[in-house]
Amino acid sequence: MGAYDDRPWLSQYPANRRGLTDTDDAVTTILDAFARLTVQGDKPLLHYFDATLTAAEIDVQSDAFAVALQDAGFQPGERAVVYLQNIPQFVIAQLAVWKAGGIVVSANPMYRGKELGEILSDSGAAVLITLRSLYRDVASTIPETGAVRTIVTTSELEYQSRSDATLAGVEAPPCLDTSDMLELISAHRGQVPPRPGIVPGDVAVLTYTSGTTGPPKGAMTTHANLLFSARVYRDWIGIGPDDVILGVAPMFHVTGIVGHSALALLTGAPLILTYRFDAQDTVEAIAAHGATFTVGSITVFIALMNAPNASGEALASLNKIYSGGAPIPPATLAAFEERFGSTIHNIYGLTETTSPAIAVPLGSRAPHDEASGTSAVGVPVFDTVVRVIDDDGAELPAGEPGELLIEGPQVVVGYWDKPEATAEALTPRGLRTGDIGFMNADGWFFLVDRKKDQINASGFKVWPREVEDVLYELPAVREAAVVGVPDAYRGETVKAFVSFRPGQSATREEIVAHAKARLAAYKVPREVEILDDIPKTATGKLLRRQLRDLSATAITTKGSETP
């Protein structure tokens, strides 16, 4: 059930007909596609505040950096952790690692020492490429960095010169015992690495995810996965060299890797980066460069609506807009369209599907299901089959909810060094997503709930146990339970329930401060509730659903009070 080729919408939406614009059969990797762009002379490929880099210049710099990495002993197949914000060096480093035959390991710049250390250790990375400030504050504090031999640092102030409020105060001095990225590029400029023997089935990126169960796992995204998904964005939405991509998703995230970087390298559409998302800077960038396309979490678009410099005129060029990673409130969709005249389209995917698997065709409106109160996330993109299955794996008819199973060229080959987790998630019929949804009679898919307890805050995945473990470090805490609760801005946010040891206590502020010092900001509980006892089953299992229901009741009661 759900195979794209027998659904009525296939004939309605040309984007589903594979191959309409796919004439580049000789291109088998993003590197092949990028090589075609380098002959375009002065055509811009990347904008960063007041700086512009062409494909030819990015090619020269990534060549030089690839040679520098090889001179430092980096070998084909080795891993390099890229621990950066949305800056030009991310794209240059990514290309350089591939040109050297290596694997990019994307790391969230919000990670603290424990989280970064886990990724360095699990991936066995030989190289760490990071900001000076992140090295000083985080990476240098990790007592053991595993197999890392080479550390390269850089600054977000490079390339641009405007140094406005967004970048104010981020300057960090050069780091001892590290190499400076731009100095390495300068020293090796003009040198070209030998072409690596990369084939489409080789792993291009390890993107760490909590998946549907357990601790973070490195999803092995191949060059074929990456190219296919970039082509989905290109062909489904109609992105070409005359478009301009607005990079609002984090570049470490699968959405940024595919829907920003890989898409730009495939199509030649310039990519706008602005270090970290700032609504006012983003509005300025849209107006200055004529951004036409973006994909990001709904929180981005909520922030844009609240930016003081946002107007219909400033955002007039932005007419291809997609959002994924978190549910989109219908009221937000309507408010955005009323203010700016553009529609936000749903798109659905996971790290394990290399971003897009289900999407609303450009210019179409997703139907609303009155029974569940949800809007459709879309229809399967080309070459993709989505099934709805029950607990026994049997396919369910239209209208019945079950787990979504996805099969297609975008599904990753597994998790790094985790064969058991790979076997559990990847079945012969496709990826078990852990998401509960259904398909209506017209082939539209709707998400209803999560099968597991994972929290989705602004598109970032949070595993409750990780937060609970940190809370248990507080001497006063007897029990801790973490759940996701509705949040008008983030879609979902983290709430912690704690009980105290006899005769001990801690304030909510102390609990939050403890978590802030140890976790990325999006994992920190924004709500803390103190209970005498946390509800559990007879076997001691936390009743998370009961806690979520308790929170929902509290929200409903609060909302019904008379001011």
Buried (B, 14 or more C-beta within 10 A) or exposed (E): BBBBEEBEBBEBBEBBEBEEBEEBEEBBBBBBBBBBBBEBEEEBBBBBBEBBBBBBBBBBBBBBBBBBBBBBEBEEEBBBBBBBBBBBBBBBBBBBBBBBBBBBBBBBBBBBBBBBBBBBBBBBBBBBBBBBBBBBEBBBEBEEBBEBEBBBBBBBBBBBEEBEEBBEEBEBEEBEEBBBBBEBBEBBEEBEBEEBEBEBEBBBBBBBBBBBBBBBBBBBBBBBBBBBBBBBBBBBBBBEBEBBBBBBBBBBBBBBBBBBBBBBBBBBBBBBBBBBBBBBBBBBBBBEBBBBBBBBBBBBBBBBBEBEEBEEEBBBBBBBBBBBBBBBBEEBBEBBEEBBEBBBBBBBBBBBBBBBBBBBBBEBEBEEBEEBEBBBBBBBBBBBBBBBBEEEEEBBEBEEBBBBBBBBBBBBBBBBBBEEBBEBBBEEBBBBBBBBBBBEEEBBBBBBEBBBBBBBBBBBBBBBBBBBBBBEEBEBBBBBBBBBBBBEBBBBBBBBBBBBEEEEEBEBEEBBEBBBEBBBEBBBBBBBBBBEEBBEEEEEEBBBEBBBEBBEEEEEEEEEEEE
